[in-house]
Amino acid sequence: MRLAEAKRRRKGCDWILANDVSPGSGTFGGADNTVHLIGADGTEAWPRQSKQGVAETLARRIAETLGPAPASSAAE
């Protein structure tokens, strides 16, 4: 996690996802991932899930952070 946090800071990112590929995770080379969302306010451990599951969890997290889309002004 230290390397991922250093990379997040170096790149100036709000978040970085770190895929745990340590031998104990059992996910390296498999269909599932064990990831951690690392931000300035800490690390959020996500449950082991498929790549699709990681994508969906990340999409929800982004939507929660950004909030609802502003109302369209196309009717004007």
PDB file of N, CA, C and O in Angstrom:
ATOM      1  N   MET A   1       0.819  -1.185   0.000  1.00  0.00           N
ATOM      2  CA  MET A   1       0.000   0.000   0.000  1.00  0.00           C
ATOM      3  C   MET A   1       0.874   1.265   0.000  1.00  0.00           C
ATOM      4  O   MET A   1       0.478   2.303  -0.531  1.00  0.00           O
ATOM      5  N   ARG A   2       2.038   1.163   0.589  1.00  0.00           N
ATOM      6  CA  ARG A   2       2.929   2.340   0.626  1.00  0.00           C
ATOM      7  C   ARG A   2       3.289   2.800  -0.780  1.00  0.00           C
ATOM      8  O   ARG A   2       3.307   3.998  -1.064  1.00  0.00           O
ATOM      9  N   LEU A   3       3.577   1.842  -1.657  1.00  0.00           N
ATOM     10  CA  LEU A   3       3.956   2.201  -3.031  1.00  0.00           C
ATOM     11  C   LEU A   3       2.795   2.856  -3.762  1.00  0.00           C
ATOM     12  O   LEU A   3       2.984   3.826  -4.496  1.00  0.00           O
ATOM     13  N   ALA A   4       1.598   2.328  -3.563  1.00  0.00           N
ATOM     14  CA  ALA A   4       0.419   2.906  -4.216  1.00  0.00           C
ATOM     15  C   ALA A   4       0.148   4.314  -3.706  1.00  0.00           C
ATOM     16  O   ALA A   4      -0.184   5.204  -4.488  1.00  0.00           O
ATOM     17  N   GLU A   5       0.288   4.520  -2.398  1.00  0.00           N
ATOM     18  CA  GLU A   5       0.078   5.864  -1.834  1.00  0.00           C
ATOM     19  C   GLU A   5       1.111   6.837  -2.370  1.00  0.00           C
ATOM     20  O   GLU A   5       0.776   7.978  -2.691  1.00  0.00           O
ATOM     21  N   ALA A   6       2.355   6.410  -2.471  1.00  0.00           N
ATOM     22  CA  ALA A   6       3.409   7.272  -3.023  1.00  0.00           C
ATOM     23  C   ALA A   6       3.109   7.606  -4.482  1.00  0.00           C
ATOM     24  O   ALA A   6       3.309   8.744  -4.908  1.00  0.00           O
ATOM     25  N   LYS A   7       2.636   6.636  -5.244  1.00  0.00           N
ATOM     26  CA  LYS A   7       2.299   6.869  -6.655  1.00  0.00           C
ATOM     27  C   LYS A   7       1.131   7.845  -6.764  1.00  0.00           C
ATOM     28  O   LYS A   7       1.138   8.728  -7.622  1.00  0.00           O
ATOM     29  N   ARG A   8       0.116   7.689  -5.887  1.00  0.00           N
ATOM     30  CA  ARG A   8      -1.033   8.597  -5.906  1.00  0.00           C
ATOM     31  C   ARG A   8      -0.571  10.039  -5.686  1.00  0.00           C
ATOM     32  O   ARG A   8      -0.990  10.952  -6.396  1.00  0.00           O
ATOM     33  N   ARG A   9       0.285  10.222  -4.709  1.00  0.00           N
ATOM     34  CA  ARG A   9       0.795  11.583  -4.429  1.00  0.00           C
ATOM     35  C   ARG A   9       1.634  12.108  -5.587  1.00  0.00           C
ATOM     36  O   ARG A   9       1.472  13.253  -6.010  1.00  0.00           O
ATOM     37  N   ARG A  10       2.532  11.265  -6.100  1.00  0.00           N
ATOM     38  CA  ARG A  10       3.424  11.682  -7.191  1.00  0.00           C
ATOM     39  C   ARG A  10       2.640  12.098  -8.424  1.00  0.00           C
ATOM     40  O   ARG A  10       3.007  13.062  -9.097  1.00  0.00           O
ATOM     41  N   LYS A  11       1.564  11.382  -8.727  1.00  0.00           N
ATOM     42  CA  LYS A  11       0.752  11.672  -9.911  1.00  0.00           C
ATOM     43  C   LYS A  11      -0.284  12.762  -9.662  1.00  0.00           C
ATOM     44  O   LYS A  11      -0.892  13.258 -10.610  1.00  0.00           O
ATOM     45  N   GLY A  12      -0.496  13.145  -8.400  1.00  0.00           N
ATOM     46  CA  GLY A  12      -1.475  14.179  -8.077  1.00  0.00           C
ATOM     47  C   GLY A  12      -2.914  13.708  -8.221  1.00  0.00           C
ATOM     48  O   GLY A  12      -3.802  14.508  -8.516  1.00  0.00           O
ATOM     49  N   CYS A  13      -3.153  12.412  -8.015  1.00  0.00           N
ATOM     50  CA  CYS A  13      -4.496  11.840  -8.149  1.00  0.00           C
ATOM     51  C   CYS A  13      -5.263  11.955  -6.834  1.00  0.00           C
ATOM     52  O   CYS A  13      -4.675  11.940  -5.753  1.00  0.00           O
ATOM     53  N   ASP A  14      -6.575  12.071  -6.946  1.00  0.00           N
ATOM     54  CA  ASP A  14      -7.417  12.022  -5.754  1.00  0.00           C
ATOM     55  C   ASP A  14      -7.436  10.614  -5.178  1.00  0.00           C
ATOM     56  O   ASP A  14      -7.387  10.434  -3.962  1.00  0.00           O
ATOM     57  N   TRP A  15      -7.507   9.620  -6.054  1.00  0.00           N
ATOM     58  CA  TRP A  15      -7.570   8.213  -5.665  1.00  0.00           C
ATOM     59  C   TRP A  15      -6.639   7.392  -6.544  1.00  0.00           C
ATOM     60  O   TRP A  15      -6.236   7.801  -7.633  1.00  0.00           O
ATOM     61  N   ILE A  16      -6.321   6.221  -6.020  1.00  0.00           N
ATOM     62  CA  ILE A  16      -5.663   5.202  -6.833  1.00  0.00           C
ATOM     63  C   ILE A  16      -6.189   3.854  -6.340  1.00  0.00           C
ATOM     64  O   ILE A  16      -6.387   3.665  -5.140  1.00  0.00           O
ATOM     65  N   LEU A  17      -6.412   2.930  -7.253  1.00  0.00           N
ATOM     66  CA  LEU A  17      -6.820   1.578  -6.883  1.00  0.00           C
ATOM     67  C   LEU A  17      -5.582   0.699  -6.859  1.00  0.00           C
ATOM     68  O   LEU A  17      -4.834   0.638  -7.835  1.00  0.00           O
ATOM     69  N   ALA A  18      -5.372   0.025  -5.750  1.00  0.00           N
ATOM     70  CA  ALA A  18      -4.246  -0.899  -5.627  1.00  0.00           C
ATOM     71  C   ALA A  18      -4.793  -2.313  -5.646  1.00  0.00           C
ATOM     72  O   ALA A  18      -5.604  -2.681  -4.796  1.00  0.00           O
ATOM     73  N   ASN A  19      -4.357  -3.101  -6.604  1.00  0.00           N
ATOM     74  CA  ASN A  19      -4.770  -4.493  -6.722  1.00  0.00           C
ATOM     75  C   ASN A  19      -3.806  -5.330  -5.887  1.00  0.00           C
ATOM     76  O   ASN A  19      -2.608  -5.362  -6.170  1.00  0.00           O
ATOM     77  N   ASP A  20      -4.315  -6.001  -4.865  1.00  0.00           N
ATOM     78  CA  ASP A  20      -3.492  -6.822  -3.981  1.00  0.00           C
ATOM     79  C   ASP A  20      -3.147  -8.125  -4.685  1.00  0.00           C
ATOM     80  O   ASP A  20      -3.998  -9.003  -4.829  1.00  0.00           O
ATOM     81  N   VAL A  21      -1.900  -8.250  -5.122  1.00  0.00           N
ATOM     82  CA  VAL A  21      -1.458  -9.460  -5.813  1.00  0.00           C
ATOM     83  C   VAL A  21      -0.480 -10.252  -4.953  1.00  0.00           C
ATOM     84  O   VAL A  21       0.259 -11.096  -5.460  1.00  0.00           O
ATOM     85  N   SER A  22      -0.477  -9.977  -3.650  1.00  0.00           N
ATOM     86  CA  SER A  22       0.416 -10.716  -2.755  1.00  0.00           C
ATOM     87  C   SER A  22       0.021 -12.194  -2.752  1.00  0.00           C
ATOM     88  O   SER A  22      -1.142 -12.523  -2.982  1.00  0.00           O
ATOM     89  N   PRO A  23       0.981 -13.082  -2.492  1.00  0.00           N
ATOM     90  CA  PRO A  23       0.688 -14.522  -2.524  1.00  0.00           C
ATOM     91  C   PRO A  23      -0.495 -14.913  -1.624  1.00  0.00           C
ATOM     92  O   PRO A  23      -1.244 -15.826  -1.968  1.00  0.00           O
ATOM     93  N   GLY A  24      -0.671 -14.256  -0.510  1.00  0.00           N
ATOM     94  CA  GLY A  24      -1.756 -14.584   0.400  1.00  0.00           C
ATOM     95  C   GLY A  24      -3.138 -14.195  -0.086  1.00  0.00           C
ATOM     96  O   GLY A  24      -4.136 -14.702   0.425  1.00  0.00           O
ATOM     97  N   SER A  25      -3.217 -13.295  -1.074  1.00  0.00           N
ATOM     98  CA  SER A  25      -4.527 -12.829  -1.554  1.00  0.00           C
ATOM     99  C   SER A  25      -5.219 -13.873  -2.425  1.00  0.00           C
ATOM    100  O   SER A  25      -6.448 -13.920  -2.488  1.00  0.00           O
ATOM    101  N   GLY A  26      -4.426 -14.710  -3.096  1.00  0.00           N
ATOM    102  CA  GLY A  26      -4.993 -15.734  -3.965  1.00  0.00           C
ATOM    103  C   GLY A  26      -5.655 -15.186  -5.210  1.00  0.00           C
ATOM    104  O   GLY A  26      -6.409 -15.902  -5.869  1.00  0.00           O
ATOM    105  N   THR A  27      -5.392 -13.923  -5.554  1.00  0.00           N
ATOM    106  CA  THR A  27      -6.069 -13.335  -6.711  1.00  0.00           C
ATOM    107  C   THR A  27      -5.170 -13.157  -7.926  1.00  0.00           C
ATOM    108  O   THR A  27      -5.673 -12.927  -9.026  1.00  0.00           O
ATOM    109  N   PHE A  28      -3.858 -13.257  -7.760  1.00  0.00           N
ATOM    110  CA  PHE A  28      -2.964 -13.024  -8.892  1.00  0.00           C
ATOM    111  C   PHE A  28      -3.209 -14.073  -9.980  1.00  0.00           C
ATOM    112  O   PHE A  28      -3.125 -15.275  -9.729  1.00  0.00           O
ATOM    113  N   GLY A  29      -3.510 -13.603 -11.181  1.00  0.00           N
ATOM    114  CA  GLY A  29      -3.758 -14.487 -12.311  1.00  0.00           C
ATOM    115  C   GLY A  29      -5.147 -15.098 -12.333  1.00  0.00           C
ATOM    116  O   GLY A  29      -5.453 -15.904 -13.212  1.00  0.00           O
ATOM    117  N   GLY A  30      -5.988 -14.728 -11.386  1.00  0.00           N
ATOM    118  CA  GLY A  30      -7.327 -15.284 -11.321  1.00  0.00           C
ATOM    119  C   GLY A  30      -8.370 -14.330 -11.883  1.00  0.00           C
ATOM    120  O   GLY A  30      -8.047 -13.257 -12.392  1.00  0.00           O
ATOM    121  N   ALA A  31      -9.615 -14.744 -11.780  1.00  0.00           N
ATOM    122  CA  ALA A  31     -10.725 -13.939 -12.291  1.00  0.00           C
ATOM    123  C   ALA A  31     -11.156 -12.857 -11.310  1.00  0.00           C
ATOM    124  O   ALA A  31     -11.796 -11.880 -11.699  1.00  0.00           O
ATOM    125  N   ASP A  32     -10.805 -13.031 -10.035  1.00  0.00           N
ATOM    126  CA  ASP A  32     -11.211 -12.067  -9.010  1.00  0.00           C
ATOM    127  C   ASP A  32     -10.069 -11.132  -8.646  1.00  0.00           C
ATOM    128  O   ASP A  32      -8.902 -11.417  -8.911  1.00  0.00           O
ATOM    129  N   ASN A  33     -10.425 -10.026  -8.041  1.00  0.00           N
ATOM    130  CA  ASN A  33      -9.452  -9.037  -7.579  1.00  0.00           C
ATOM    131  C   ASN A  33      -9.740  -8.676  -6.132  1.00  0.00           C
ATOM    132  O   ASN A  33     -10.887  -8.690  -5.686  1.00  0.00           O
ATOM    133  N   THR A  34      -8.684  -8.354  -5.416  1.00  0.00           N
ATOM    134  CA  THR A  34      -8.800  -7.776  -4.086  1.00  0.00           C
ATOM    135  C   THR A  34      -8.144  -6.412  -4.189  1.00  0.00           C
ATOM    136  O   THR A  34      -6.922  -6.318  -4.306  1.00  0.00           O
ATOM    137  N   VAL A  35      -8.943  -5.353  -4.148  1.00  0.00           N
ATOM    138  CA  VAL A  35      -8.406  -4.011  -4.360  1.00  0.00           C
ATOM    139  C   VAL A  35      -8.640  -3.133  -3.138  1.00  0.00           C
ATOM    140  O   VAL A  35      -9.487  -3.402  -2.287  1.00  0.00           O
ATOM    141  N   HIS A  36      -7.850  -2.078  -3.098  1.00  0.00           N
ATOM    142  CA  HIS A  36      -7.956  -1.067  -2.059  1.00  0.00           C
ATOM    143  C   HIS A  36      -8.019   0.287  -2.756  1.00  0.00           C
ATOM    144  O   HIS A  36      -7.193   0.587  -3.618  1.00  0.00           O
ATOM    145  N   LEU A  37      -8.992   1.095  -2.384  1.00  0.00           N
ATOM    146  CA  LEU A  37      -9.100   2.457  -2.904  1.00  0.00           C
ATOM    147  C   LEU A  37      -8.331   3.347  -1.938  1.00  0.00           C
ATOM    148  O   LEU A  37      -8.680   3.450  -0.762  1.00  0.00           O
ATOM    149  N   ILE A  38      -7.284   3.986  -2.441  1.00  0.00           N
ATOM    150  CA  ILE A  38      -6.419   4.806  -1.607  1.00  0.00           C
ATOM    151  C   ILE A  38      -6.621   6.265  -1.967  1.00  0.00           C
ATOM    152  O   ILE A  38      -6.473   6.659  -3.124  1.00  0.00           O
ATOM    153  N   GLY A  39      -6.957   7.057  -0.971  1.00  0.00           N
ATOM    154  CA  GLY A  39      -7.150   8.489  -1.146  1.00  0.00           C
ATOM    155  C   GLY A  39      -6.435   9.260  -0.063  1.00  0.00           C
ATOM    156  O   GLY A  39      -5.804   8.667   0.812  1.00  0.00           O
ATOM    157  N   ALA A  40      -6.526  10.570  -0.111  1.00  0.00           N
ATOM    158  CA  ALA A  40      -5.862  11.411   0.875  1.00  0.00           C
ATOM    159  C   ALA A  40      -6.381  11.151   2.290  1.00  0.00           C
ATOM    160  O   ALA A  40      -5.665  11.352   3.271  1.00  0.00           O
ATOM    161  N   ASP A  41      -7.644  10.698   2.381  1.00  0.00           N
ATOM    162  CA  ASP A  41      -8.241  10.471   3.698  1.00  0.00           C
ATOM    163  C   ASP A  41      -8.086   9.042   4.194  1.00  0.00           C
ATOM    164  O   ASP A  41      -8.661   8.691   5.225  1.00  0.00           O
ATOM    165  N   GLY A  42      -7.325   8.205   3.489  1.00  0.00           N
ATOM    166  CA  GLY A  42      -7.078   6.850   3.956  1.00  0.00           C
ATOM    167  C   GLY A  42      -7.298   5.788   2.903  1.00  0.00           C
ATOM    168  O   GLY A  42      -7.430   6.079   1.714  1.00  0.00           O
ATOM    169  N   THR A  43      -7.334   4.555   3.362  1.00  0.00           N
ATOM    170  CA  THR A  43      -7.464   3.395   2.481  1.00  0.00           C
ATOM    171  C   THR A  43      -8.771   2.677   2.768  1.00  0.00           C
ATOM    172  O   THR A  43      -9.124   2.421   3.920  1.00  0.00           O
ATOM    173  N   GLU A  44      -9.475   2.362   1.702  1.00  0.00           N
ATOM    174  CA  GLU A  44     -10.761   1.668   1.787  1.00  0.00           C
ATOM    175  C   GLU A  44     -10.569   0.272   1.185  1.00  0.00           C
ATOM    176  O   GLU A  44     -10.359   0.146  -0.021  1.00  0.00           O
ATOM    177  N   ALA A  45     -10.637  -0.769   2.007  1.00  0.00           N
ATOM    178  CA  ALA A  45     -10.485  -2.146   1.520  1.00  0.00           C
ATOM    179  C   ALA A  45     -11.811  -2.623   0.948  1.00  0.00           C
ATOM    180  O   ALA A  45     -12.841  -2.571   1.621  1.00  0.00           O
ATOM    181  N   TRP A  46     -11.782  -3.082  -0.279  1.00  0.00           N
ATOM    182  CA  TRP A  46     -12.985  -3.603  -0.920  1.00  0.00           C
ATOM    183  C   TRP A  46     -12.977  -5.123  -0.830  1.00  0.00           C
ATOM    184  O   TRP A  46     -11.907  -5.730  -0.782  1.00  0.00           O
ATOM    185  N   PRO A  47     -14.149  -5.748  -0.805  1.00  0.00           N
ATOM    186  CA  PRO A  47     -14.189  -7.210  -0.761  1.00  0.00           C
ATOM    187  C   PRO A  47     -13.669  -7.804  -2.073  1.00  0.00           C
ATOM    188  O   PRO A  47     -13.675  -7.147  -3.114  1.00  0.00           O
ATOM    189  N   ARG A  48     -13.225  -9.041  -2.001  1.00  0.00           N
ATOM    190  CA  ARG A  48     -12.781  -9.744  -3.202  1.00  0.00           C
ATOM    191  C   ARG A  48     -13.973  -9.838  -4.155  1.00  0.00           C
ATOM    192  O   ARG A  48     -15.070 -10.235  -3.764  1.00  0.00           O
ATOM    193  N   GLN A  49     -13.730  -9.461  -5.419  1.00  0.00           N
ATOM    194  CA  GLN A  49     -14.815  -9.473  -6.398  1.00  0.00           C
ATOM    195  C   GLN A  49     -14.261  -9.587  -7.806  1.00  0.00           C
ATOM    196  O   GLN A  49     -13.058  -9.446  -8.028  1.00  0.00           O
ATOM    197  N   SER A  50     -15.148  -9.844  -8.750  1.00  0.00           N
ATOM    198  CA  SER A  50     -14.756  -9.963 -10.159  1.00  0.00           C
ATOM    199  C   SER A  50     -14.303  -8.606 -10.684  1.00  0.00           C
ATOM    200  O   SER A  50     -14.533  -7.574 -10.053  1.00  0.00           O
ATOM    201  N   LYS A  51     -13.665  -8.623 -11.832  1.00  0.00           N
ATOM    202  CA  LYS A  51     -13.257  -7.361 -12.472  1.00  0.00           C
ATOM    203  C   LYS A  51     -14.479  -6.488 -12.747  1.00  0.00           C
ATOM    204  O   LYS A  51     -14.440  -5.272 -12.565  1.00  0.00           O
ATOM    205  N   GLN A  52     -15.565  -7.125 -13.188  1.00  0.00           N
ATOM    206  CA  GLN A  52     -16.819  -6.401 -13.421  1.00  0.00           C
ATOM    207  C   GLN A  52     -17.317  -5.790 -12.107  1.00  0.00           C
ATOM    208  O   GLN A  52     -17.776  -4.648 -12.081  1.00  0.00           O
ATOM    209  N   GLY A  53     -17.223  -6.551 -11.028  1.00  0.00           N
ATOM    210  CA  GLY A  53     -17.637  -6.052  -9.717  1.00  0.00           C
ATOM    211  C   GLY A  53     -16.809  -4.854  -9.276  1.00  0.00           C
ATOM    212  O   GLY A  53     -17.342  -3.892  -8.724  1.00  0.00           O
ATOM    213  N   VAL A  54     -15.505  -4.914  -9.521  1.00  0.00           N
ATOM    214  CA  VAL A  54     -14.634  -3.775  -9.190  1.00  0.00           C
ATOM    215  C   VAL A  54     -15.061  -2.554  -9.989  1.00  0.00           C
ATOM    216  O   VAL A  54     -15.152  -1.455  -9.443  1.00  0.00           O
ATOM    217  N   ALA A  55     -15.321  -2.736 -11.268  1.00  0.00           N
ATOM    218  CA  ALA A  55     -15.742  -1.620 -12.131  1.00  0.00           C
ATOM    219  C   ALA A  55     -17.049  -1.017 -11.635  1.00  0.00           C
ATOM    220  O   ALA A  55     -17.189   0.205 -11.590  1.00  0.00           O
ATOM    221  N   GLU A  56     -18.005  -1.859 -11.263  1.00  0.00           N
ATOM    222  CA  GLU A  56     -19.294  -1.363 -10.779  1.00  0.00           C
ATOM    223  C   GLU A  56     -19.147  -0.648  -9.434  1.00  0.00           C
ATOM    224  O   GLU A  56     -19.772   0.390  -9.213  1.00  0.00           O
ATOM    225  N   THR A  57     -18.330  -1.192  -8.542  1.00  0.00           N
ATOM    226  CA  THR A  57     -18.095  -0.556  -7.244  1.00  0.00           C
ATOM    227  C   THR A  57     -17.421   0.800  -7.438  1.00  0.00           C
ATOM    228  O   THR A  57     -17.777   1.775  -6.776  1.00  0.00           O
ATOM    229  N   LEU A  58     -16.449   0.860  -8.343  1.00  0.00           N
ATOM    230  CA  LEU A  58     -15.764   2.125  -8.613  1.00  0.00           C
ATOM    231  C   LEU A  58     -16.725   3.146  -9.214  1.00  0.00           C
ATOM    232  O   LEU A  58     -16.699   4.318  -8.837  1.00  0.00           O
ATOM    233  N   ALA A  59     -17.565   2.713 -10.137  1.00  0.00           N
ATOM    234  CA  ALA A  59     -18.535   3.624 -10.760  1.00  0.00           C
ATOM    235  C   ALA A  59     -19.492   4.190  -9.702  1.00  0.00           C
ATOM    236  O   ALA A  59     -19.804   5.381  -9.716  1.00  0.00           O
ATOM    237  N   ARG A  60     -19.955   3.327  -8.783  1.00  0.00           N
ATOM    238  CA  ARG A  60     -20.835   3.803  -7.702  1.00  0.00           C
ATOM    239  C   ARG A  60     -20.109   4.793  -6.805  1.00  0.00           C
ATOM    240  O   ARG A  60     -20.674   5.812  -6.407  1.00  0.00           O
ATOM    241  N   ARG A  61     -18.861   4.490  -6.491  1.00  0.00           N
ATOM    242  CA  ARG A  61     -18.079   5.372  -5.607  1.00  0.00           C
ATOM    243  C   ARG A  61     -17.869   6.735  -6.259  1.00  0.00           C
ATOM    244  O   ARG A  61     -17.964   7.759  -5.583  1.00  0.00           O
ATOM    245  N   ILE A  62     -17.589   6.764  -7.537  1.00  0.00           N
ATOM    246  CA  ILE A  62     -17.426   8.025  -8.272  1.00  0.00           C
ATOM    247  C   ILE A  62     -18.741   8.801  -8.251  1.00  0.00           C
ATOM    248  O   ILE A  62     -18.749  10.000  -7.976  1.00  0.00           O
ATOM    249  N   ALA A  63     -19.849   8.126  -8.539  1.00  0.00           N
ATOM    250  CA  ALA A  63     -21.164   8.783  -8.558  1.00  0.00           C
ATOM    251  C   ALA A  63     -21.502   9.349  -7.185  1.00  0.00           C
ATOM    252  O   ALA A  63     -22.018  10.462  -7.086  1.00  0.00           O
ATOM    253  N   GLU A  64     -21.215   8.594  -6.120  1.00  0.00           N
ATOM    254  CA  GLU A  64     -21.476   9.082  -4.762  1.00  0.00           C
ATOM    255  C   GLU A  64     -20.652  10.327  -4.454  1.00  0.00           C
ATOM    256  O   GLU A  64     -21.138  11.261  -3.816  1.00  0.00           O
ATOM    257  N   THR A  65     -19.416  10.334  -4.906  1.00  0.00           N
ATOM    258  CA  THR A  65     -18.519  11.450  -4.631  1.00  0.00           C
ATOM    259  C   THR A  65     -18.914  12.701  -5.409  1.00  0.00           C
ATOM    260  O   THR A  65     -18.887  13.812  -4.878  1.00  0.00           O
ATOM    261  N   LEU A  66     -19.276  12.509  -6.660  1.00  0.00           N
ATOM    262  CA  LEU A  66     -19.614  13.661  -7.502  1.00  0.00           C
ATOM    263  C   LEU A  66     -21.042  14.172  -7.255  1.00  0.00           C
ATOM    264  O   LEU A  66     -21.344  15.337  -7.516  1.00  0.00           O
ATOM    265  N   GLY A  67     -21.902  13.304  -6.759  1.00  0.00           N
ATOM    266  CA  GLY A  67     -23.283  13.695  -6.510  1.00  0.00           C
ATOM    267  C   GLY A  67     -24.093  13.657  -7.784  1.00  0.00           C
ATOM    268  O   GLY A  67     -23.591  13.277  -8.842  1.00  0.00           O
ATOM    269  N   PRO A  68     -25.362  14.055  -7.678  1.00  0.00           N
ATOM    270  CA  PRO A  68     -26.234  14.008  -8.853  1.00  0.00           C
ATOM    271  C   PRO A  68     -25.787  14.998  -9.927  1.00  0.00           C
ATOM    272  O   PRO A  68     -25.197  16.041  -9.646  1.00  0.00           O
ATOM    273  N   ALA A  69     -26.093  14.629 -11.157  1.00  0.00           N
ATOM    274  CA  ALA A  69     -25.778  15.514 -12.289  1.00  0.00           C
ATOM    275  C   ALA A  69     -26.644  16.756 -12.210  1.00  0.00           C
ATOM    276  O   ALA A  69     -27.797  16.672 -11.788  1.00  0.00           O
ATOM    277  N   PRO A  70     -26.123  17.898 -12.605  1.00  0.00           N
ATOM    278  CA  PRO A  70     -26.938  19.107 -12.596  1.00  0.00           C
ATOM    279  C   PRO A  70     -28.094  18.993 -13.604  1.00  0.00           C
ATOM    280  O   PRO A  70     -27.986  18.309 -14.621  1.00  0.00           O
ATOM    281  N   ALA A  71     -29.171  19.662 -13.301  1.00  0.00           N
ATOM    282  CA  ALA A  71     -30.334  19.653 -14.201  1.00  0.00           C
ATOM    283  C   ALA A  71     -29.926  20.233 -15.541  1.00  0.00           C
ATOM    284  O   ALA A  71     -29.177  21.207 -15.610  1.00  0.00           O
ATOM    285  N   SER A  72     -30.423  19.631 -16.593  1.00  0.00           N
ATOM    286  CA  SER A  72     -30.112  20.091 -17.940  1.00  0.00           C
ATOM    287  C   SER A  72     -30.832  21.401 -18.239  1.00  0.00           C
ATOM    288  O   SER A  72     -31.982  21.594 -17.843  1.00  0.00           O
ATOM    289  N   SER A  73     -30.152  22.289 -18.933  1.00  0.00           N
ATOM    290  CA  SER A  73     -30.780  23.555 -19.318  1.00  0.00           C
ATOM    291  C   SER A  73     -31.129  23.561 -20.799  1.00  0.00           C
ATOM    292  O   SER A  73     -31.267  24.622 -21.409  1.00  0.00           O
ATOM    293  N   ALA A  74     -31.273  22.359 -21.379  1.00  0.00           N
ATOM    294  CA  ALA A  74     -31.557  22.238 -22.807  1.00  0.00           C
ATOM    295  C   ALA A  74     -32.923  22.783 -23.186  1.00  0.00           C
ATOM    296  O   ALA A  74     -33.149  23.119 -24.348  1.00  0.00           O
ATOM    297  N   ALA A  75     -33.841  22.879 -22.225  1.00  0.00           N
ATOM    298  CA  ALA A  75     -35.187  23.353 -22.511  1.00  0.00           C
ATOM    299  C   ALA A  75     -35.244  24.877 -22.719  1.00  0.00           C
ATOM    300  O   ALA A  75     -36.250  25.414 -23.182  1.00  0.00           O
ATOM    301  N   GLU A  76     -34.178  25.538 -22.377  1.00  0.00           N
ATOM    302  CA  GLU A  76     -34.185  27.015 -22.504  1.00  0.00           C
ATOM    303  C   GLU A  76     -34.102  27.483 -23.906  1.00  0.00           C
ATOM    304  O   GLU A  76     -34.098  28.689 -24.155  1.00  0.00           O
TER     305      GLU A  76
END
